[in-house]
Amino acid sequence: MSANVERVLNEIRALTPEEQREVRAALDTVLTIQPKPQMSEEEFELMLVQKGILSEIPSPVTDDKIEAFRSYKPIEVKGKPVSETIIEERR
């Protein structure tokens, strides 16, 4: 039994019988509440579109897209780093 559970049980034992019944009733209420059913990924994406968070539902990732990502090779650029150019232009 965890330390938290043991601490709560000790606190409950210190209560009057009426208070213990109240705790029991509250606990029974908490345990009988049915959890909200979770929405599917499709329902979640549709909700995001309806709320304007997404403009469209993205297409699923395919093996071709994964392969294209893995085979990506950045191009080499001669000269100083772009970050240096940006800093110089801001001055």
TAPE-V588112 format. One record per pair of residues at least 6 apart in sequence whose C-alpha atoms are under 6 Angstrom apart, sorted by sequence separation. I is the first residue (numbers start at 0). GAP is how many residues later the second one is. D is the distance in Angstrom with one decimal. If there is no record, write none. Layout:
I	GAP	D
I	GAP	D
//
This chain:
47	6	5.5
48	6	5.8
//
